Amino acid sequence: MERRKLLKLLAFAGIGASGATKSLAGPVRRGARAPGKPIVLYCDLAVDPKREQEMLDAFHDHFKPAAESFRGRGYIDLKMLKLRSVVQGGPAPAPGINYRFQLTYESEEQRQRWIHSEIHQKNWPLIENTVLNKDYLVLLTDSV
C-alpha cells in the first residue's frame, strides 16, 4: 500500500505512525465512557394516529436523509421503531406511546453539533409536530 494512503488510514483509525493508539477523548476515567464506544439516544413518542403517515413520510423522505448527511461527522445510525407490544416486565410505556426514535452517534459532542445544525433545526419539527405530547421521554445511553 502506498505510504501516504497507509498513514491516512492509520490516522483515521486513531493509530500514530509508531503504532500507538491515540485517544481523542484523553485519559479514560473510572466510570467514563470508553473512547470508540458510541452513544444511543432514545425518544419515546406518542405520534397522533391521524398523522402517523405524515410522520413516517417526514422521517423517511426528509429527516433520515438529512441525518445521513452527517456520515463522517459522527452519525452512525437512525431508526424509527413502532411499538408492537410489551412482551415482559414493566412498567409499560406511558399511554399513547406508539413509536421509539433511536439515534446512534460516535459521541455526545458530535450529536450536539448535529442537533444544533441548521438542517436538523429545519427537519426535526416535521416529526415533532406530529406528536401529541412534546414532553416526551428522552434517554441518552452509552454503549458498553
N, CA, C and O atoms as CSV, one atom per row, in Angstrom:
chain,resi,resn,atom,element,x,y,z
A,1,MET,N,N,0.849,-1.167,0.000
A,1,MET,CA,C,0.000,0.000,0.000
A,1,MET,C,C,0.898,1.234,0.000
A,1,MET,O,O,1.934,1.263,0.663
A,2,GLU,N,N,0.492,2.232,-0.738
A,2,GLU,CA,C,1.241,3.476,-0.803
A,2,GLU,C,C,1.346,4.112,0.585
A,2,GLU,O,O,0.368,4.132,1.332
A,3,ARG,N,N,2.527,4.630,0.932
A,3,ARG,CA,C,2.792,5.160,2.278
A,3,ARG,C,C,1.782,6.234,2.690
A,3,ARG,O,O,1.286,6.203,3.816
A,4,ARG,N,N,1.470,7.174,1.808
A,4,ARG,CA,C,0.539,8.253,2.138
A,4,ARG,C,C,-0.850,7.692,2.490
A,4,ARG,O,O,-1.472,8.133,3.457
A,5,LYS,N,N,-1.332,6.720,1.704
A,5,LYS,CA,C,-2.630,6.113,1.981
A,5,LYS,C,C,-2.607,5.369,3.309
A,5,LYS,O,O,-3.572,5.422,4.071
A,6,LEU,N,N,-1.506,4.676,3.589
A,6,LEU,CA,C,-1.371,3.941,4.840
A,6,LEU,C,C,-1.402,4.897,6.026
A,6,LEU,O,O,-2.074,4.623,7.020
A,7,LEU,N,N,-0.681,6.020,5.936
A,7,LEU,CA,C,-0.672,6.989,7.028
A,7,LEU,C,C,-2.062,7.593,7.249
A,7,LEU,O,O,-2.474,7.794,8.391
A,8,LYS,N,N,-2.783,7.882,6.166
A,8,LYS,CA,C,-4.149,8.398,6.294
A,8,LYS,C,C,-5.049,7.374,6.962
A,8,LYS,O,O,-5.852,7.725,7.827
A,9,LEU,N,N,-4.925,6.120,6.575
A,9,LEU,CA,C,-5.723,5.051,7.161
A,9,LEU,C,C,-5.420,4.907,8.648
A,9,LEU,O,O,-6.335,4.760,9.458
A,10,LEU,N,N,-4.136,4.948,9.010
A,10,LEU,CA,C,-3.755,4.845,10.415
A,10,LEU,C,C,-4.271,6.037,11.216
A,10,LEU,O,O,-4.729,5.879,12.348
A,11,ALA,N,N,-4.197,7.236,10.624
A,11,ALA,CA,C,-4.697,8.432,11.303
A,11,ALA,C,C,-6.203,8.335,11.512
A,11,ALA,O,O,-6.705,8.691,12.578
A,12,PHE,N,N,-6.924,7.856,10.506
A,12,PHE,CA,C,-8.371,7.697,10.614
A,12,PHE,C,C,-8.727,6.715,11.715
A,12,PHE,O,O,-9.710,6.913,12.430
A,13,ALA,N,N,-7.938,5.657,11.859
A,13,ALA,CA,C,-8.189,4.635,12.874
A,13,ALA,C,C,-7.702,5.073,14.254
A,13,ALA,O,O,-7.930,4.373,15.240
A,14,GLY,N,N,-7.027,6.236,14.333
A,14,GLY,CA,C,-6.542,6.720,15.620
A,14,GLY,C,C,-5.217,6.106,16.026
A,14,GLY,O,O,-4.885,6.081,17.211
A,15,ILE,N,N,-4.453,5.608,15.059
A,15,ILE,CA,C,-3.168,4.980,15.344
A,15,ILE,C,C,-2.069,5.851,14.756
A,15,ILE,O,O,-2.121,6.206,13.578
A,16,GLY,N,N,-1.090,6.192,15.555
A,16,GLY,CA,C,0.025,7.008,15.095
A,16,GLY,C,C,1.003,6.183,14.281
A,16,GLY,O,O,0.882,4.959,14.222
A,17,ALA,N,N,1.964,6.833,13.658
A,17,ALA,CA,C,2.962,6.152,12.838
A,17,ALA,C,C,3.771,5.154,13.651
A,17,ALA,O,O,4.300,4.192,13.095
A,18,SER,N,N,3.876,5.368,14.966
A,18,SER,CA,C,4.624,4.448,15.820
A,18,SER,C,C,3.823,3.204,16.146
A,18,SER,O,O,4.362,2.241,16.692
A,19,GLY,N,N,2.524,3.216,15.811
A,19,GLY,CA,C,1.659,2.082,16.125
A,19,GLY,C,C,0.889,2.282,17.415
A,19,GLY,O,O,0.047,1.453,17.762
A,20,ALA,N,N,1.158,3.366,18.137
A,20,ALA,CA,C,0.443,3.624,19.388
A,20,ALA,C,C,-0.929,4.212,19.089
A,20,ALA,O,O,-1.073,5.052,18.201
A,21,THR,N,N,-1.912,3.776,19.819
A,21,THR,CA,C,-3.262,4.286,19.646
A,21,THR,C,C,-3.387,5.634,20.329
A,21,THR,O,O,-2.959,5.806,21.470
A,22,LYS,N,N,-3.982,6.601,19.615
A,22,LYS,CA,C,-4.216,7.920,20.177
A,22,LYS,C,C,-5.638,7.962,20.708
A,22,LYS,O,O,-6.534,7.354,20.122
A,23,SER,N,N,-5.855,8.660,21.792
A,23,SER,CA,C,-7.196,8.860,22.317
A,23,SER,C,C,-7.568,10.318,22.111
A,23,SER,O,O,-6.894,11.216,22.615
A,24,LEU,N,N,-8.640,10.550,21.369
A,24,LEU,CA,C,-9.105,11.910,21.155
A,24,LEU,C,C,-9.812,12.439,22.394
A,24,LEU,O,O,-9.955,13.650,22.562
A,25,ALA,N,N,-10.254,11.533,23.262
A,25,ALA,CA,C,-11.006,11.937,24.445
A,25,ALA,C,C,-10.120,12.134,25.660
A,25,ALA,O,O,-10.619,12.529,26.714
A,26,GLY,N,N,-8.832,11.876,25.556
A,26,GLY,CA,C,-7.946,11.992,26.704
A,26,GLY,C,C,-7.995,10.720,27.531
A,26,GLY,O,O,-8.504,9.699,27.068
A,27,PRO,N,N,-7.472,10.766,28.751
A,27,PRO,CA,C,-7.432,9.567,29.577
A,27,PRO,C,C,-8.829,9.109,29.970
A,27,PRO,O,O,-9.734,9.922,30.157
A,28,VAL,N,N,-8.990,7.809,30.091
A,28,VAL,CA,C,-10.283,7.247,30.479
A,28,VAL,C,C,-10.351,7.220,32.001
A,28,VAL,O,O,-9.477,6.657,32.660
A,29,ARG,N,N,-11.395,7.831,32.551
A,29,ARG,CA,C,-11.602,7.833,33.992
A,29,ARG,C,C,-12.545,6.698,34.361
A,29,ARG,O,O,-13.361,6.267,33.546
A,30,ARG,N,N,-12.429,6.213,35.605
A,30,ARG,CA,C,-13.324,5.165,36.088
A,30,ARG,C,C,-14.761,5.654,35.941
A,30,ARG,O,O,-15.098,6.745,36.401
A,31,GLY,N,N,-15.607,4.850,35.302
A,31,GLY,CA,C,-16.998,5.211,35.098
A,31,GLY,C,C,-17.245,6.054,33.859
A,31,GLY,O,O,-18.398,6.292,33.499
A,32,ALA,N,N,-16.197,6.508,33.206
A,32,ALA,CA,C,-16.361,7.316,31.995
A,32,ALA,C,C,-16.564,6.403,30.793
A,32,ALA,O,O,-16.167,5.238,30.804
A,33,ARG,N,N,-17.185,6.950,29.767
A,33,ARG,CA,C,-17.407,6.202,28.540
A,33,ARG,C,C,-16.068,5.981,27.866
A,33,ARG,O,O,-15.283,6.916,27.707
A,34,ALA,N,N,-15.806,4.741,27.469
A,34,ALA,CA,C,-14.547,4.418,26.805
A,34,ALA,C,C,-14.524,5.010,25.405
A,34,ALA,O,O,-15.552,5.026,24.729
A,35,PRO,N,N,-13.362,5.501,24.952
A,35,PRO,CA,C,-13.262,6.036,23.595
A,35,PRO,C,C,-13.664,4.972,22.581
A,35,PRO,O,O,-13.383,3.786,22.752
A,36,GLY,N,N,-14.319,5.422,21.535
A,36,GLY,CA,C,-14.707,4.498,20.474
A,36,GLY,C,C,-16.042,3.829,20.712
A,36,GLY,O,O,-16.515,3.094,19.845
A,37,LYS,N,N,-16.666,4.054,21.855
A,37,LYS,CA,C,-17.985,3.482,22.137
A,37,LYS,C,C,-19.038,4.544,21.833
A,37,LYS,O,O,-18.972,5.646,22.377
A,38,PRO,N,N,-19.989,4.237,20.988
A,38,PRO,CA,C,-20.985,5.246,20.614
A,38,PRO,C,C,-22.013,5.502,21.707
A,38,PRO,O,O,-22.120,4.754,22.679
A,39,ILE,N,N,-22.756,6.568,21.521
A,39,ILE,CA,C,-23.904,6.883,22.368
A,39,ILE,C,C,-25.156,6.547,21.568
A,39,ILE,O,O,-25.144,6.575,20.337
A,40,VAL,N,N,-26.228,6.232,22.273
A,40,VAL,CA,C,-27.512,5.960,21.633
A,40,VAL,C,C,-28.564,6.774,22.365
A,40,VAL,O,O,-28.667,6.717,23.591
A,41,LEU,N,N,-29.346,7.533,21.604
A,41,LEU,CA,C,-30.408,8.357,22.150
A,41,LEU,C,C,-31.746,7.728,21.773
A,41,LEU,O,O,-31.954,7.317,20.632
A,42,TYR,N,N,-32.649,7.661,22.752
A,42,TYR,CA,C,-33.992,7.139,22.521
A,42,TYR,C,C,-35.011,8.213,22.868
A,42,TYR,O,O,-34.873,8.900,23.880
A,43,CYS,N,N,-36.031,8.358,22.034
A,43,CYS,CA,C,-37.167,9.222,22.333
A,43,CYS,C,C,-38.421,8.379,22.188
A,43,CYS,O,O,-38.659,7.787,21.135
A,44,ASP,N,N,-39.225,8.323,23.244
A,44,ASP,CA,C,-40.496,7.603,23.187
A,44,ASP,C,C,-41.576,8.607,22.816
A,44,ASP,O,O,-41.843,9.557,23.551
A,45,LEU,N,N,-42.189,8.379,21.666
A,45,LEU,CA,C,-43.100,9.361,21.083
A,45,LEU,C,C,-44.536,8.856,21.019
A,45,LEU,O,O,-44.790,7.699,20.684
A,46,ALA,N,N,-45.462,9.740,21.343
A,46,ALA,CA,C,-46.895,9.467,21.168
A,46,ALA,C,C,-47.312,10.191,19.892
A,46,ALA,O,O,-47.776,11.330,19.933
A,47,VAL,N,N,-47.139,9.517,18.767
A,47,VAL,CA,C,-47.489,10.119,17.474
A,47,VAL,C,C,-49.011,10.067,17.319
A,47,VAL,O,O,-49.636,9.034,17.557
A,48,ASP,N,N,-49.590,11.189,16.921
A,48,ASP,CA,C,-51.027,11.264,16.680
A,48,ASP,C,C,-51.392,10.234,15.620
A,48,ASP,O,O,-50.887,10.309,14.500
A,49,PRO,N,N,-52.267,9.260,15.947
A,49,PRO,CA,C,-52.625,8.229,14.962
A,49,PRO,C,C,-53.133,8.792,13.635
A,49,PRO,O,O,-52.957,8.168,12.589
A,50,LYS,N,N,-53.762,9.968,13.674
A,50,LYS,CA,C,-54.262,10.593,12.439
A,50,LYS,C,C,-53.130,11.164,11.599
A,50,LYS,O,O,-53.317,11.449,10.416
A,51,ARG,N,N,-51.946,11.335,12.208
A,51,ARG,CA,C,-50.814,11.942,11.499
A,51,ARG,C,C,-49.645,10.973,11.337
A,51,ARG,O,O,-48.534,11.376,10.992
A,52,GLU,N,N,-49.911,9.688,11.590
A,52,GLU,CA,C,-48.855,8.678,11.547
A,52,GLU,C,C,-48.162,8.614,10.187
A,52,GLU,O,O,-46.933,8.593,10.125
A,53,GLN,N,N,-48.923,8.585,9.112
A,53,GLN,CA,C,-48.307,8.509,7.785
A,53,GLN,C,C,-47.518,9.768,7.471
A,53,GLN,O,O,-46.466,9.699,6.837
A,54,GLU,N,N,-48.013,10.912,7.908
A,54,GLU,CA,C,-47.285,12.180,7.736
A,54,GLU,C,C,-45.920,12.103,8.433
A,54,GLU,O,O,-44.907,12.520,7.871
A,55,MET,N,N,-45.902,11.560,9.670
A,55,MET,CA,C,-44.647,11.427,10.409
A,55,MET,C,C,-43.699,10.475,9.690
A,55,MET,O,O,-42.514,10.772,9.538
A,56,LEU,N,N,-44.218,9.335,9.248
A,56,LEU,CA,C,-43.366,8.347,8.567
A,56,LEU,C,C,-42.793,8.915,7.267
A,56,LEU,O,O,-41.622,8.696,6.958
A,57,ASP,N,N,-43.604,9.633,6.515
A,57,ASP,CA,C,-43.112,10.265,5.282
A,57,ASP,C,C,-42.026,11.293,5.602
A,57,ASP,O,O,-41.002,11.355,4.921
A,58,ALA,N,N,-42.256,12.099,6.643
A,58,ALA,CA,C,-41.255,13.104,7.038
A,58,ALA,C,C,-39.964,12.415,7.473
A,58,ALA,O,O,-38.872,12.868,7.128
A,59,PHE,N,N,-40.082,11.331,8.221
A,59,PHE,CA,C,-38.899,10.608,8.691
A,59,PHE,C,C,-38.104,10.046,7.516
A,59,PHE,O,O,-36.902,10.287,7.403
A,60,HIS,N,N,-38.773,9.298,6.644
A,60,HIS,CA,C,-38.070,8.610,5.549
A,60,HIS,C,C,-37.631,9.542,4.423
A,60,HIS,O,O,-36.572,9.337,3.831
A,61,ASP,N,N,-38.430,10.560,4.124
A,61,ASP,CA,C,-38.144,11.417,2.970
A,61,ASP,C,C,-37.293,12.651,3.304
A,61,ASP,O,O,-36.635,13.210,2.427
A,62,HIS,N,N,-37.311,13.067,4.567
A,62,HIS,CA,C,-36.610,14.306,4.928
A,62,HIS,C,C,-35.606,14.117,6.058
A,62,HIS,O,O,-34.412,14.367,5.888
A,63,PHE,N,N,-36.104,13.668,7.229
A,63,PHE,CA,C,-35.238,13.635,8.402
A,63,PHE,C,C,-34.086,12.642,8.269
A,63,PHE,O,O,-32.937,12.995,8.532
A,64,LYS,N,N,-34.374,11.420,7.872
A,64,LYS,CA,C,-33.308,10.413,7.781
A,64,LYS,C,C,-32.250,10.807,6.739
A,64,LYS,O,O,-31.059,10.716,7.039
A,65,PRO,N,N,-32.633,11.240,5.526
A,65,PRO,CA,C,-31.588,11.695,4.591
A,65,PRO,C,C,-30.770,12.867,5.143
A,65,PRO,O,O,-29.566,12.949,4.900
A,66,ALA,N,N,-31.411,13.767,5.879
A,66,ALA,CA,C,-30.672,14.879,6.482
A,66,ALA,C,C,-29.672,14.356,7.502
A,66,ALA,O,O,-28.524,14.799,7.533
A,67,ALA,N,N,-30.103,13.416,8.338
A,67,ALA,CA,C,-29.208,12.841,9.350
A,67,ALA,C,C,-28.050,12.105,8.685
A,67,ALA,O,O,-26.907,12.212,9.130
A,68,GLU,N,N,-28.342,11.364,7.628
A,68,GLU,CA,C,-27.294,10.608,6.940
A,68,GLU,C,C,-26.256,11.513,6.288
A,68,GLU,O,O,-25.147,11.070,5.988
A,69,SER,N,N,-26.605,12.773,6.067
A,69,SER,CA,C,-25.631,13.715,5.516
A,69,SER,C,C,-24.517,14.003,6.530
A,69,SER,O,O,-23.506,14.612,6.179
A,70,PHE,N,N,-24.696,13.571,7.780
A,70,PHE,CA,C,-23.684,13.746,8.809
A,70,PHE,C,C,-22.788,12.514,8.957
A,70,PHE,O,O,-22.053,12.402,9.938
A,71,ARG,N,N,-22.841,11.597,8.001
A,71,ARG,CA,C,-21.871,10.487,7.984
A,71,ARG,C,C,-20.486,11.104,7.893
A,71,ARG,O,O,-20.275,12.071,7.160
A,72,GLY,N,N,-19.548,10.544,8.637
A,72,GLY,CA,C,-18.208,11.118,8.673
A,72,GLY,C,C,-18.084,12.248,9.675
A,72,GLY,O,O,-16.986,12.745,9.925
A,73,ARG,N,N,-19.211,12.658,10.253
A,73,ARG,CA,C,-19.209,13.698,11.284
A,73,ARG,C,C,-19.890,13.165,12.546
A,73,ARG,O,O,-20.475,13.924,13.319
A,74,GLY,N,N,-19.802,11.837,12.742
A,74,GLY,CA,C,-20.305,11.236,13.971
A,74,GLY,C,C,-21.542,10.376,13.812
A,74,GLY,O,O,-21.778,9.483,14.626
A,75,TYR,N,N,-22.345,10.627,12.772
A,75,TYR,CA,C,-23.570,9.849,12.578
A,75,TYR,C,C,-23.231,8.380,12.342
A,75,TYR,O,O,-22.335,8.059,11.562
A,76,ILE,N,N,-23.963,7.481,13.029
A,76,ILE,CA,C,-23.810,6.049,12.809
A,76,ILE,C,C,-25.101,5.445,12.282
A,76,ILE,O,O,-25.094,4.758,11.261
A,77,ASP,N,N,-26.223,5.698,12.979
A,77,ASP,CA,C,-27.470,5.024,12.598
A,77,ASP,C,C,-28.666,5.796,13.145
A,77,ASP,O,O,-28.554,6.558,14.106
A,78,LEU,N,N,-29.810,5.579,12.506
A,78,LEU,CA,C,-31.055,6.212,12.914
A,78,LEU,C,C,-32.200,5.265,12.583
A,78,LEU,O,O,-32.268,4.715,11.483
A,79,LYS,N,N,-33.102,5.080,13.550
A,79,LYS,CA,C,-34.255,4.206,13.337
A,79,LYS,C,C,-35.498,4.833,13.946
A,79,LYS,O,O,-35.427,5.546,14.947
A,80,MET,N,N,-36.631,4.557,13.328
A,80,MET,CA,C,-37.927,4.870,13.909
A,80,MET,C,C,-38.604,3.513,14.090
A,80,MET,O,O,-38.830,2.789,13.120
A,81,LEU,N,N,-38.922,3.177,15.330
A,81,LEU,CA,C,-39.467,1.867,15.657
A,81,LEU,C,C,-40.902,2.004,16.134
A,81,LEU,O,O,-41.196,2.850,16.979
A,82,LYS,N,N,-41.806,1.176,15.600
A,82,LYS,CA,C,-43.196,1.198,16.029
A,82,LYS,C,C,-43.385,0.156,17.115
A,82,LYS,O,O,-43.046,-1.014,16.938
A,83,LEU,N,N,-43.936,0.597,18.252
A,83,LEU,CA,C,-44.176,-0.298,19.366
A,83,LEU,C,C,-45.253,-1.313,18.987
A,83,LEU,O,O,-46.347,-0.948,18.556
A,84,ARG,N,N,-44.924,-2.584,19.155
A,84,ARG,CA,C,-45.876,-3.655,18.870
A,84,ARG,C,C,-46.564,-4.101,20.147
A,84,ARG,O,O,-47.792,-4.065,20.235
A,85,SER,N,N,-45.786,-4.520,21.139
A,85,SER,CA,C,-46.366,-4.983,22.400
A,85,SER,C,C,-45.282,-5.071,23.454
A,85,SER,O,O,-44.092,-5.121,23.143
A,86,VAL,N,N,-45.711,-5.090,24.704
A,86,VAL,CA,C,-44.801,-5.343,25.816
A,86,VAL,C,C,-44.814,-6.858,26.004
A,86,VAL,O,O,-45.867,-7.447,26.247
A,87,VAL,N,N,-43.660,-7.479,25.892
A,87,VAL,CA,C,-43.565,-8.931,25.988
A,87,VAL,C,C,-43.366,-9.360,27.440
A,87,VAL,O,O,-43.881,-10.395,27.863
A,88,GLN,N,N,-42.624,-8.566,28.194
A,88,GLN,CA,C,-42.329,-8.946,29.569
A,88,GLN,C,C,-41.974,-7.714,30.377
A,88,GLN,O,O,-41.442,-6.743,29.839
A,89,GLY,N,N,-42.267,-7.752,31.665
A,89,GLY,CA,C,-41.827,-6.720,32.589
A,89,GLY,C,C,-42.648,-5.449,32.544
A,89,GLY,O,O,-43.645,-5.344,31.831
A,90,GLY,N,N,-42.207,-4.511,33.309
A,90,GLY,CA,C,-42.898,-3.248,33.398
A,90,GLY,C,C,-41.980,-2.229,34.038
A,90,GLY,O,O,-40.910,-2.609,34.513
A,91,PRO,N,N,-42.320,-1.019,34.074
A,91,PRO,CA,C,-43.625,-0.525,33.648
A,91,PRO,C,C,-43.726,-0.435,32.128
A,91,PRO,O,O,-42.723,-0.292,31.428
A,92,ALA,N,N,-44.926,-0.520,31.649
A,92,ALA,CA,C,-45.180,-0.353,30.218
A,92,ALA,C,C,-44.936,1.111,29.847
A,92,ALA,O,O,-44.957,1.984,30.715
A,93,PRO,N,N,-44.705,1.377,28.567
A,93,PRO,CA,C,-44.571,2.783,28.150
A,93,PRO,C,C,-45.830,3.570,28.533
A,93,PRO,O,O,-46.912,3.003,28.680
A,94,ALA,N,N,-45.667,4.862,28.687
A,94,ALA,CA,C,-46.787,5.735,29.034
A,94,ALA,C,C,-47.910,5.577,28.011
A,94,ALA,O,O,-47.654,5.224,26.860
A,95,PRO,N,N,-49.138,5.833,28.418
A,95,PRO,CA,C,-50.264,5.718,27.486
A,95,PRO,C,C,-50.046,6.568,26.233
A,95,PRO,O,O,-49.590,7.709,26.313
A,96,GLY,N,N,-50.375,6.003,25.097
A,96,GLY,CA,C,-50.259,6.710,23.823
A,96,GLY,C,C,-48.918,6.572,23.145
A,96,GLY,O,O,-48.799,6.903,21.965
A,97,ILE,N,N,-47.887,6.090,23.853
A,97,ILE,CA,C,-46.568,5.935,23.232
A,97,ILE,C,C,-46.670,4.835,22.189
A,97,ILE,O,O,-46.984,3.689,22.511
A,98,ASN,N,N,-46.404,5.186,20.938
A,98,ASN,CA,C,-46.512,4.209,19.859
A,98,ASN,C,C,-45.251,4.127,18.990
A,98,ASN,O,O,-45.174,3.280,18.101
A,99,TYR,N,N,-44.270,4.992,19.236
A,99,TYR,CA,C,-43.021,4.948,18.473
A,99,TYR,C,C,-41.829,5.198,19.393
A,99,TYR,O,O,-41.929,5.910,20.393
A,100,ARG,N,N,-40.705,4.596,19.028
A,100,ARG,CA,C,-39.420,4.890,19.674
A,100,ARG,C,C,-38.455,5.308,18.575
A,100,ARG,O,O,-38.215,4.574,17.616
A,101,PHE,N,N,-37.911,6.502,18.740
A,101,PHE,CA,C,-36.901,7.063,17.854
A,101,PHE,C,C,-35.552,6.669,18.442
A,101,PHE,O,O,-35.335,6.817,19.645
A,102,GLN,N,N,-34.650,6.170,17.610
A,102,GLN,CA,C,-33.332,5.728,18.087
A,102,GLN,C,C,-32.248,6.324,17.197
A,102,GLN,O,O,-32.252,6.122,15.982
A,103,LEU,N,N,-31.322,7.057,17.804
A,103,LEU,CA,C,-30.237,7.713,17.076
A,103,LEU,C,C,-28.909,7.290,17.686
A,103,LEU,O,O,-28.726,7.385,18.900
A,104,THR,N,N,-27.981,6.823,16.856
A,104,THR,CA,C,-26.666,6.403,17.328
A,104,THR,C,C,-25.612,7.329,16.729
A,104,THR,O,O,-25.574,7.558,15.520
A,105,TYR,N,N,-24.759,7.853,17.605
A,105,TYR,CA,C,-23.684,8.762,17.216
A,105,TYR,C,C,-22.381,8.295,17.840
A,105,TYR,O,O,-22.387,7.600,18.856
A,106,GLU,N,N,-21.270,8.675,17.236
A,106,GLU,CA,C,-19.955,8.319,17.772
A,106,GLU,C,C,-19.726,8.936,19.146
A,106,GLU,O,O,-19.058,8.330,19.984
A,107,SER,N,N,-20.264,10.124,19.395
A,107,SER,CA,C,-20.098,10.782,20.700
A,107,SER,C,C,-21.241,11.770,20.917
A,107,SER,O,O,-21.913,12.187,19.974
A,108,GLU,N,N,-21.443,12.130,22.176
A,108,GLU,CA,C,-22.454,13.129,22.507
A,108,GLU,C,C,-22.068,14.492,21.946
A,108,GLU,O,O,-22.941,15.264,21.550
A,109,GLU,N,N,-20.790,14.796,21.907
A,109,GLU,CA,C,-20.340,16.076,21.361
A,109,GLU,C,C,-20.725,16.197,19.884
A,109,GLU,O,O,-21.169,17.255,19.438
A,110,GLN,N,N,-20.552,15.114,19.135
A,110,GLN,CA,C,-20.911,15.149,17.712
A,110,GLN,C,C,-22.431,15.220,17.539
A,110,GLN,O,O,-22.920,15.884,16.625
A,111,ARG,N,N,-23.177,14.539,18.411
A,111,ARG,CA,C,-24.639,14.613,18.342
A,111,ARG,C,C,-25.098,16.038,18.621
A,111,ARG,O,O,-26.041,16.517,17.992
A,112,GLN,N,N,-24.446,16.717,19.550
A,112,GLN,CA,C,-24.801,18.100,19.839
A,112,GLN,C,C,-24.593,18.998,18.619
A,112,GLN,O,O,-25.402,19.887,18.353
A,113,ARG,N,N,-23.510,18.765,17.881
A,113,ARG,CA,C,-23.270,19.546,16.648
A,113,ARG,C,C,-24.411,19.300,15.652
A,113,ARG,O,O,-24.875,20.224,14.984
A,114,TRP,N,N,-24.853,18.040,15.563
A,114,TRP,CA,C,-25.953,17.695,14.661
A,114,TRP,C,C,-27.240,18.400,15.086
A,114,TRP,O,O,-27.899,19.018,14.250
A,115,ILE,N,N,-27.613,18.325,16.363
A,115,ILE,CA,C,-28.903,18.904,16.758
A,115,ILE,C,C,-28.910,20.431,16.697
A,115,ILE,O,O,-29.975,21.043,16.616
A,116,HIS,N,N,-27.741,21.041,16.734
A,116,HIS,CA,C,-27.682,22.497,16.605
A,116,HIS,C,C,-27.482,22.952,15.162
A,116,HIS,O,O,-27.402,24.151,14.892
A,117,SER,N,N,-27.403,22.003,14.243
A,117,SER,CA,C,-27.205,22.365,12.833
A,117,SER,C,C,-28.504,22.906,12.226
A,117,SER,O,O,-29.603,22.596,12.685
A,118,GLU,N,N,-28.349,23.699,11.213
A,118,GLU,CA,C,-29.497,24.275,10.508
A,118,GLU,C,C,-30.373,23.184,9.895
A,118,GLU,O,O,-31.599,23.288,9.929
A,119,ILE,N,N,-29.762,22.146,9.338
A,119,ILE,CA,C,-30.528,21.076,8.689
A,119,ILE,C,C,-31.368,20.295,9.705
A,119,ILE,O,O,-32.479,19.872,9.383
A,120,HIS,N,N,-30.859,20.096,10.923
A,120,HIS,CA,C,-31.647,19.434,11.971
A,120,HIS,C,C,-32.793,20.351,12.404
A,120,HIS,O,O,-33.934,19.910,12.537
A,121,GLN,N,N,-32.480,21.617,12.621
A,121,GLN,CA,C,-33.494,22.585,13.057
A,121,GLN,C,C,-34.640,22.680,12.053
A,121,GLN,O,O,-35.783,22.934,12.435
A,122,LYS,N,N,-34.344,22.481,10.790
A,122,LYS,CA,C,-35.360,22.527,9.738
A,122,LYS,C,C,-36.198,21.246,9.696
A,122,LYS,O,O,-37.403,21.310,9.454
A,123,ASN,N,N,-35.575,20.077,9.927
A,123,ASN,CA,C,-36.250,18.802,9.708
A,123,ASN,C,C,-36.869,18.145,10.935
A,123,ASN,O,O,-37.846,17.409,10.791
A,124,TRP,N,N,-36.339,18.380,12.144
A,124,TRP,CA,C,-36.916,17.747,13.330
A,124,TRP,C,C,-38.373,18.170,13.566
A,124,TRP,O,O,-39.180,17.317,13.934
A,125,PRO,N,N,-38.750,19.436,13.376
A,125,PRO,CA,C,-40.152,19.813,13.576
A,125,PRO,C,C,-41.135,19.042,12.692
A,125,PRO,O,O,-42.302,18.902,13.058
A,126,LEU,N,N,-40.693,18.541,11.541
A,126,LEU,CA,C,-41.574,17.746,10.686
A,126,LEU,C,C,-42.050,16.491,11.416
A,126,LEU,O,O,-43.159,16.014,11.175
A,127,ILE,N,N,-41.214,15.958,12.307
A,127,ILE,CA,C,-41.592,14.796,13.114
A,127,ILE,C,C,-42.254,15.257,14.407
A,127,ILE,O,O,-43.336,14.788,14.761
A,128,GLU,N,N,-41.601,16.175,15.107
A,128,GLU,CA,C,-42.097,16.598,16.420
A,128,GLU,C,C,-43.503,17.182,16.362
A,128,GLU,O,O,-44.268,17.041,17.316
A,129,ASN,N,N,-43.851,17.831,15.264
A,129,ASN,CA,C,-45.185,18.422,15.151
A,129,ASN,C,C,-46.291,17.391,14.998
A,129,ASN,O,O,-47.469,17.749,15.018
A,130,THR,N,N,-45.941,16.116,14.845
A,130,THR,CA,C,-46.959,15.061,14.728
A,130,THR,C,C,-47.194,14.345,16.060
A,130,THR,O,O,-48.051,13.464,16.134
A,131,VAL,N,N,-46.454,14.704,17.112
A,131,VAL,CA,C,-46.637,14.040,18.402
A,131,VAL,C,C,-47.684,14.769,19.237
A,131,VAL,O,O,-47.863,15.982,19.122
A,132,LEU,N,N,-48.370,13.998,20.080
A,132,LEU,CA,C,-49.433,14.555,20.909
A,132,LEU,C,C,-48.896,15.266,22.147
A,132,LEU,O,O,-49.543,16.174,22.670
A,133,ASN,N,N,-47.712,14.858,22.619
A,133,ASN,CA,C,-47.140,15.430,23.829
A,133,ASN,C,C,-45.654,15.700,23.583
A,133,ASN,O,O,-44.876,14.765,23.395
A,134,LYS,N,N,-45.267,16.948,23.584
A,134,LYS,CA,C,-43.863,17.304,23.311
A,134,LYS,C,C,-42.980,17.166,24.540
A,134,LYS,O,O,-41.784,17.451,24.472
A,135,ASP,N,N,-43.539,16.738,25.652
A,135,ASP,CA,C,-42.754,16.454,26.858
A,135,ASP,C,C,-42.434,14.953,26.887
A,135,ASP,O,O,-42.668,14.277,27.888
A,136,TYR,N,N,-41.900,14.449,25.776
A,136,TYR,CA,C,-41.628,13.018,25.636
A,136,TYR,C,C,-40.337,12.624,26.335
A,136,TYR,O,O,-39.430,13.436,26.518
A,137,LEU,N,N,-40.280,11.352,26.720
A,137,LEU,CA,C,-39.106,10.795,27.382
A,137,LEU,C,C,-37.948,10.735,26.408
A,137,LEU,O,O,-38.099,10.243,25.289
A,138,VAL,N,N,-36.786,11.236,26.826
A,138,VAL,CA,C,-35.558,11.176,26.030
A,138,VAL,C,C,-34.490,10.529,26.913
A,138,VAL,O,O,-34.188,11.028,27.997
A,139,LEU,N,N,-33.924,9.424,26.446
A,139,LEU,CA,C,-32.884,8.720,27.179
A,139,LEU,C,C,-31.589,8.778,26.386
A,139,LEU,O,O,-31.575,8.466,25.195
A,140,LEU,N,N,-30.500,9.175,27.037
A,140,LEU,CA,C,-29.178,9.165,26.427
A,140,LEU,C,C,-28.409,8.033,27.075
A,140,LEU,O,O,-28.268,7.998,28.297
A,141,THR,N,N,-27.904,7.095,26.261
A,141,THR,CA,C,-27.216,5.928,26.793
A,141,THR,C,C,-25.822,5.815,26.180
A,141,THR,O,O,-25.551,6.335,25.098
A,142,ASP,N,N,-24.954,5.121,26.902
A,142,ASP,CA,C,-23.612,4.828,26.430
A,142,ASP,C,C,-23.541,3.356,26.054
A,142,ASP,O,O,-23.991,2.500,26.816
A,143,SER,N,N,-22.981,3.050,24.887
A,143,SER,CA,C,-22.692,1.660,24.539
A,143,SER,C,C,-21.553,1.198,25.420
A,143,SER,O,O,-20.595,1.940,25.641
A,144,VAL,N,N,-21.647,-0.015,25.923
A,144,VAL,CA,C,-20.596,-0.535,26.806
A,144,VAL,C,C,-20.012,-1.822,26.261
A,144,VAL,O,O,-19.114,-2.401,26.874
